[in-house]
Amino acid sequence: MAELRTLLGANENVKLFALSIDPVERNRELAARIAKDGNGEVNYPILSDPGHKTIDAYGLFDTDYLGQEFEGIPHPTVIVIDAERKVQWIKVEPNYRKRPSNAEIRAEIDKMRSKK
């Protein structure tokens, strides 16, 4: 999530959101920990989905963590949605430690923009 701070350029007309199962306060703590690395504040909202309703709606709930300390971990996912709110690209990683890279995301945003 720290890397996402550098995804968008200044004044770029793209909105970025993160979604977490954690409550709002825990997301604030996460953003503060990320900011302590000296590379800037988290410049996008981290939305809270503690009941994982949105995560479940997209089928992203990772059942490998049922009954464990971190139950409810979703699969790391990036969804690129266009101005008409249509999904243009989705990447789901089966391993929670792996994340789609900024380069992959950037390529899909650029591809979507070139279709206009």
MDTraj code that builds the backbone (N, CA, C; nanometers):
import mdtraj as md
import numpy as np

residues = "MET ALA GLU LEU ARG THR LEU LEU GLY ALA ASN GLU ASN VAL LYS LEU PHE ALA LEU SER ILE ASP PRO VAL GLU ARG ASN ARG GLU LEU ALA ALA ARG ILE ALA LYS ASP GLY ASN GLY GLU VAL ASN TYR PRO ILE LEU SER ASP PRO GLY HIS LYS THR ILE ASP ALA TYR GLY LEU PHE ASP THR ASP TYR LEU GLY GLN GLU PHE GLU GLY ILE PRO HIS PRO THR VAL ILE VAL ILE ASP ALA GLU ARG LYS VAL GLN TRP ILE LYS VAL GLU PRO ASN TYR ARG LYS ARG PRO SER ASN ALA GLU ILE ARG ALA GLU ILE ASP LYS MET ARG SER LYS LYS".split()
xyz = np.array([
    [0.0815, -0.1198, 0.0000],
    [0.0000, 0.0000, 0.0000],
    [0.0855, 0.1257, 0.0000],
    [0.2049, 0.1153, 0.0541],
    [0.2942, 0.2313, 0.0555],
    [0.3301, 0.2728, -0.0866],
    [0.3524, 0.1756, -0.1732],
    [0.3918, 0.2052, -0.3114],
    [0.2830, 0.2822, -0.3866],
    [0.1582, 0.2626, -0.3507],
    [0.0483, 0.3296, -0.4212],
    [0.0552, 0.4818, -0.4118],
    [0.1284, 0.5320, -0.3129],
    [0.1417, 0.6782, -0.2994],
    [0.2028, 0.7413, -0.4236],
    [0.2797, 0.6639, -0.4991],
    [0.3490, 0.7189, -0.6159],
    [0.2823, 0.6810, -0.7476],
    [0.1664, 0.6192, -0.7409],
    [0.0996, 0.5724, -0.8625],
    [0.0524, 0.6867, -0.9511],
    [-0.0083, 0.7873, -0.8923],
    [-0.0707, 0.8937, -0.9701],
    [0.0176, 1.0170, -0.9777],
    [0.0102, 1.0834, -1.0923],
    [0.0818, 1.2086, -1.1102],
    [0.0025, 1.3255, -1.0525],
    [0.0699, 1.4386, -1.0382],
    [0.0042, 1.5592, -0.9871],
    [-0.1076, 1.5994, -1.0822],
    [-0.2201, 1.6391, -1.0259],
    [-0.3366, 1.6861, -1.1014],
    [-0.3931, 1.5821, -1.1974],
    [-0.3637, 1.4571, -1.1748],
    [-0.4187, 1.3513, -1.2600],
    [-0.5644, 1.3282, -1.2211],
    [-0.6506, 1.3185, -1.3197],
    [-0.7937, 1.3030, -1.2955],
    [-0.8295, 1.1549, -1.2783],
    [-0.7713, 1.0948, -1.1750],
    [-0.7948, 0.9554, -1.1402],
    [-0.8108, 0.9506, -0.9888],
    [-0.9080, 0.8721, -0.9435],
    [-0.9281, 0.8560, -0.7997],
    [-0.8809, 0.7175, -0.7585],
    [-0.8151, 0.7128, -0.6458],
    [-0.7613, 0.5891, -0.5919],
    [-0.8200, 0.5681, -0.4532],
    [-0.8663, 0.4462, -0.4277],
    [-0.9199, 0.4097, -0.2973],
    [-0.8635, 0.2739, -0.2587],
    [-0.8405, 0.2539, -0.1311],
    [-0.8051, 0.1224, -0.0786],
    [-0.9217, 0.0759, 0.0063],
    [-0.9418, -0.0537, 0.0118],
    [-1.0503, -0.1114, 0.0906],
    [-0.9909, -0.2156, 0.1841],
    [-1.0281, -0.2083, 0.3106],
    [-0.9733, -0.2964, 0.4128],
    [-1.0855, -0.3528, 0.4985],
    [-1.0644, -0.4710, 0.5534],
    [-1.1611, -0.5265, 0.6478],
    [-1.1493, -0.4614, 0.7848],
    [-1.0421, -0.3887, 0.8051],
    [-1.0155, -0.3295, 0.9361],
    [-1.1071, -0.2117, 0.9650],
    [-1.1339, -0.1871, 1.0942],
    [-1.2132, -0.0696, 1.1314],
    [-1.1367, 0.0598, 1.1000],
    [-1.2075, 0.1686, 1.0961],
    [-1.1523, 0.2986, 1.0583],
    [-1.0275, 0.3332, 1.1395],
    [-1.0317, 0.3150, 1.2704],
    [-0.9169, 0.3519, 1.3546],
    [-0.7919, 0.2718, 1.3174],
    [-0.8085, 0.1443, 1.2900],
    [-0.6929, 0.0626, 1.2523],
    [-0.6373, 0.1089, 1.1164],
    [-0.7243, 0.1500, 1.0261],
    [-0.6785, 0.2034, 0.8971],
    [-0.6007, 0.3331, 0.9160],
    [-0.6451, 0.4159, 1.0094],
    [-0.5709, 0.5395, 1.0401],
    [-0.4315, 0.5060, 1.0926],
    [-0.4248, 0.4058, 1.1806],
    [-0.2959, 0.3630, 1.2350],
    [-0.2054, 0.3097, 1.1240],
    [-0.2614, 0.2346, 1.0317],
    [-0.1840, 0.1827, 0.9193],
    [-0.1288, 0.2974, 0.8351],
    [-0.2127, 0.3944, 0.8041],
    [-0.1681, 0.5100, 0.7248],
    [-0.0561, 0.5851, 0.7974],
    [-0.0676, 0.5983, 0.9288],
    [0.0366, 0.6663, 1.0068],
    [0.1672, 0.5872, 1.0043],
    [0.1598, 0.4544, 1.0146],
    [0.2805, 0.3711, 1.0083],
    [0.3472, 0.3825, 0.8712],
    [0.2673, 0.3833, 0.7661],
    [0.3226, 0.3963, 0.6315],
    [0.3938, 0.5310, 0.6177],
    [0.3314, 0.6366, 0.6674],
    [0.3870, 0.7719, 0.6548],
    [0.5199, 0.7862, 0.7294],
    [0.5421, 0.7041, 0.8290],
    [0.6667, 0.7121, 0.9071],
    [0.7898, 0.6697, 0.8277],
    [0.7710, 0.6162, 0.7081],
    [0.8870, 0.5736, 0.6299],
    [0.9597, 0.6913, 0.5648],
    [0.9044, 0.8116, 0.5811],
    [0.9687, 0.9309, 0.5275],
    [0.9392, 0.9597, 0.3818],
    [0.8533, 0.8800, 0.3202],
    [0.8212, 0.8988, 0.1790],
    [0.6856, 0.9645, 0.1565],
    [0.6307, 1.0241, 0.2599],
    [0.5069, 1.0993, 0.2460],
    [0.3862, 1.0297, 0.3064],
    [0.2824, 1.1093, 0.3183],
    [0.1555, 1.0618, 0.3728],
    [0.0854, 0.9715, 0.2711],
    [-0.0054, 0.8901, 0.3208],
    [-0.0921, 0.8131, 0.2325],
    [-0.1874, 0.9148, 0.1687],
    [-0.1845, 0.9242, 0.0365],
    [-0.2586, 1.0292, -0.0344],
    [-0.3866, 0.9781, -0.1000],
    [-0.4442, 0.8768, -0.0401],
    [-0.5707, 0.8211, -0.0880],
    [-0.6459, 0.7670, 0.0336],
    [-0.7792, 0.7626, 0.0269],
    [-0.8543, 0.7114, 0.1414],
    [-0.8444, 0.5596, 0.1522],
    [-0.8381, 0.5126, 0.2763],
    [-0.8464, 0.3695, 0.3048],
    [-0.9851, 0.3479, 0.3649],
    [-1.0716, 0.2859, 0.2881],
    [-1.2102, 0.2646, 0.3288],
    [-1.2207, 0.1389, 0.4138],
    [-1.3140, 0.1404, 0.5064],
    [-1.3300, 0.0306, 0.5999],
    [-1.4501, -0.0569, 0.5619],
    [-1.4277, -0.1875, 0.5562],
    [-1.5318, -0.2860, 0.5258],
    [-1.5221, -0.4004, 0.6276],
    [-1.5431, -0.3687, 0.7586],
    [-1.5197, -0.4693, 0.8625],
    [-1.6116, -0.5912, 0.8521],
    [-1.7276, -0.5790, 0.7949],
    [-1.8160, -0.6943, 0.7752],
    [-1.7899, -0.7629, 0.6425],
    [-1.6930, -0.7159, 0.5710],
    [-1.6479, -0.7583, 0.4383],
    [-1.7606, -0.7801, 0.3375],
    [-1.8613, -0.6928, 0.3416],
    [-1.9729, -0.7030, 0.2459],
    [-1.9285, -0.6704, 0.1038],
    [-1.8499, -0.5653, 0.0887],
    [-1.8013, -0.5291, -0.0448],
    [-1.7004, -0.6328, -0.0918],
    [-1.6131, -0.6743, -0.0033],
    [-1.5137, -0.7761, -0.0362],
    [-1.5844, -0.9042, -0.0810],
    [-1.6882, -0.9443, -0.0095],
    [-1.7647, -1.0641, -0.0463],
    [-1.8369, -1.0456, -0.1797],
    [-1.8891, -0.9261, -0.2043],
    [-1.9619, -0.9005, -0.3287],
    [-1.8737, -0.9218, -0.4512],
    [-1.7446, -0.8969, -0.4367],
    [-1.6502, -0.9175, -0.5465],
    [-1.5827, -1.0556, -0.5392],
    [-1.6214, -1.1377, -0.4414],
    [-1.5641, -1.2715, -0.4289],
    [-1.4180, -1.2724, -0.3891],
    [-1.3769, -1.1751, -0.3080],
    [-1.2352, -1.1590, -0.2752],
    [-1.1957, -1.2116, -0.1377],
    [-1.2911, -1.2601, -0.0611],
    [-1.2627, -1.3101, 0.0728],
    [-1.1746, -1.4347, 0.0627],
    [-1.0636, -1.4359, 0.1340],
    [-0.9694, -1.5473, 0.1309],
    [-1.0056, -1.6455, 0.2417],
    [-1.0675, -1.7557, 0.2058],
    [-1.1140, -1.8541, 0.3045],
    [-1.0004, -1.9271, 0.3751],
    [-0.8771, -1.9126, 0.3280],
    [-0.7630, -1.9757, 0.3960],
    [-0.7458, -1.9227, 0.5380],
    [-0.8045, -1.8085, 0.5677],
    [-0.7846, -1.7467, 0.6987],
    [-0.9059, -1.7599, 0.7907],
    [-1.0034, -1.8403, 0.7535],
    [-1.1193, -1.8610, 0.8401],
    [-1.0739, -1.9229, 0.9722],
    [-1.1200, -1.8649, 1.0834],
    [-1.0880, -1.9168, 1.2151],
    [-0.9489, -1.8857, 1.2653],
    [-0.8752, -1.8022, 1.1939],
    [-0.7404, -1.7670, 1.2358],
    [-0.7373, -1.6246, 1.2905],
    [-0.6226, -1.5849, 1.3412],
    [-0.6067, -1.4528, 1.4022],
    [-0.6489, -1.3405, 1.3081],
    [-0.6154, -1.3516, 1.1801],
    [-0.6457, -1.2455, 1.0844],
    [-0.7591, -1.2858, 0.9907],
    [-0.8604, -1.3503, 1.0441],
    [-0.9730, -1.3941, 0.9623],
    [-1.0315, -1.2763, 0.8841],
    [-1.0582, -1.2995, 0.7601],
    [-1.1198, -1.1977, 0.6776],
    [-1.0242, -1.1284, 0.5833],
    [-0.9014, -1.1754, 0.5763],
    [-0.8067, -1.1137, 0.4840],
    [-0.8568, -1.1353, 0.3418],
    [-0.8760, -1.0293, 0.2659],
    [-0.9166, -1.0465, 0.1261],
    [-0.7945, -1.0734, 0.0385],
    [-0.8192, -1.1282, -0.0775],
    [-0.7116, -1.1422, -0.1753],
    [-0.6723, -1.0024, -0.2215],
    [-0.5421, -0.9720, -0.2292],
    [-0.5000, -0.8416, -0.2817],
    [-0.5535, -0.8252, -0.4245],
    [-0.6209, -0.7167, -0.4458],
    [-0.6901, -0.6961, -0.5729],
    [-0.6827, -0.5508, -0.6135],
    [-0.6704, -0.5288, -0.7428],
    [-0.6834, -0.3937, -0.7983],
    [-0.7924, -0.3998, -0.9037],
    [-0.8823, -0.3040, -0.8964],
    [-0.9898, -0.2941, -0.9942],
    [-0.9816, -0.1556, -1.0562],
    [-0.9725, -0.1499, -1.1876],
    [-0.9718, -0.0224, -1.2594],
    [-1.1116, -0.0048, -1.3171],
    [-1.1743, 0.1051, -1.2782],
    [-1.3118, 0.1344, -1.3185],
    [-1.3119, 0.2642, -1.3978],
    [-1.3847, 0.2666, -1.5086],
    [-1.3867, 0.3862, -1.5928],
    [-1.4882, 0.4887, -1.5428],
    [-1.4988, 0.5996, -1.6129],
    [-1.5874, 0.7092, -1.5727],
    [-1.7346, 0.6685, -1.5726],
    [-1.7684, 0.5654, -1.6484],
    [-1.9068, 0.5152, -1.6516],
    [-1.9294, 0.4062, -1.5470],
    [-1.8309, 0.3873, -1.4593],
    [-1.8346, 0.2903, -1.3493],
    [-1.8360, 0.1454, -1.3972],
    [-1.7722, 0.1210, -1.5105],
    [-1.7599, -0.0149, -1.5627],
    [-1.6191, -0.0660, -1.5338],
    [-1.6120, -0.1898, -1.4891],
    [-1.4821, -0.2510, -1.4615],
    [-1.4088, -0.2711, -1.5938],
    [-1.2902, -0.2132, -1.6034],
    [-1.2078, -0.2257, -1.7228],
    [-1.0968, -0.3292, -1.7050],
    [-1.0567, -0.3511, -1.5805],
    [-0.9491, -0.4461, -1.5519],
    [-0.9573, -0.4850, -1.4063],
    [-0.9285, -0.6098, -1.3795],
    [-0.9227, -0.6569, -1.2415],
    [-0.8080, -0.7564, -1.2305],
    [-0.7319, -0.7440, -1.1250],
    [-0.6223, -0.8376, -1.0983],
    [-0.6340, -0.8821, -0.9540],
    [-0.6464, -1.0123, -0.9351],
    [-0.6584, -1.0721, -0.8028],
    [-0.5347, -1.1587, -0.7808],
    [-0.4670, -1.1340, -0.6708],
    [-0.3498, -1.2135, -0.6344],
    [-0.3930, -1.3188, -0.5320],
    [-0.3594, -1.4465, -0.5534],
    [-0.3983, -1.5490, -0.4564],
    [-0.3197, -1.5424, -0.3254],
    [-0.2013, -1.4813, -0.3255],
    [-0.1161, -1.4725, -0.2070],
    [-0.1266, -1.3308, -0.1491],
    [-0.1719, -1.3200, -0.0241],
    [-0.1915, -1.1873, 0.0346],
    [-0.0618, -1.1076, 0.0467],
    [0.0523, -1.1729, 0.0423],
    [0.1802, -1.1023, 0.0519],
    [0.2238, -1.0419, -0.0817],
    [0.1582, -1.0801, -0.1880],
    [0.1919, -1.0290, -0.3208],
    [0.0865, -0.9255, -0.3612],
    [0.1316, -0.8195, -0.4227],
    [0.0405, -0.7117, -0.4633],
    [0.0618, -0.6789, -0.6107],
    [-0.0438, -0.6407, -0.6801],
    [-0.0233, -0.5917, -0.8167],
    [0.0702, -0.4706, -0.8122],
    [0.1626, -0.4641, -0.9055],
    [0.2611, -0.3555, -0.9040],
    [0.2036, -0.2264, -0.9611],
    [0.2676, -0.1159, -0.9237],
    [0.2287, 0.0134, -0.9804],
    [0.2413, 0.0126, -1.1325],
    [0.3440, -0.0545, -1.1841],
    [0.3632, -0.0596, -1.3296],
    [0.2455, -0.1296, -1.3975],
    [0.1973, -0.2383, -1.3385],
    [0.0810, -0.3078, -1.3947],
    [-0.0429, -0.2188, -1.3914],
    [-0.0640, -0.1545, -1.2790],
    [-0.1814, -0.0686, -1.2626],
    [-0.1735, 0.0492, -1.3582],
    [-0.0568, 0.1127, -1.3646],
    [-0.0354, 0.2285, -1.4527],
    [-0.0638, 0.1916, -1.5983],
    [-0.0162, 0.0754, -1.6406],
    [-0.0382, 0.0311, -1.7786],
    [-0.1877, 0.0179, -1.8083],
    [-0.2626, -0.0333, -1.7137],
    [-0.4069, -0.0496, -1.7350],
    [-0.4807, 0.0842, -1.7338],
    [-0.4391, 0.1755, -1.6471],
    [-0.4991, 0.3096, -1.6474],
    [-0.4706, 0.3771, -1.7808],
    [-0.3473, 0.3693, -1.8263],
    [-0.3099, 0.4320, -1.9548],
    [-0.3844, 0.3691, -2.0711],
    [-0.3995, 0.2367, -2.0672],
    [-0.4725, 0.1662, -2.1724],
    [-0.6176, 0.2127, -2.1766],
    [-0.6782, 0.2258, -2.0606],
    [-0.8173, 0.2701, -2.0516],
    [-0.8305, 0.4123, -2.1075],
    [-0.7374, 0.4991, -2.0712],
    [-0.7419, 0.6371, -2.1178],
    [-0.7225, 0.6475, -2.2694],
    [-0.6430, 0.5591, -2.3256],
    [-0.6177, 0.5646, -2.4704],
    [-0.7396, 0.5210, -2.5509],
    [-0.8346, 0.4516, -2.4867],
    [-0.9567, 0.4082, -2.5542],
    [-1.0558, 0.5227, -2.5735],
    [-1.0358, 0.6311, -2.4999],
    [-1.1318, 0.7443, -2.5063],
    [-1.1363, 0.8059, -2.6431],
])
top = md.Topology()
chain = top.add_chain()
for i, resn in enumerate(residues, 1):
    res = top.add_residue(resn, chain, resSeq=i)
    for name in ("N", "CA", "C"):
        top.add_atom(name, md.element.get_by_symbol(name[0]), res)
traj = md.Trajectory(xyz[None], top)
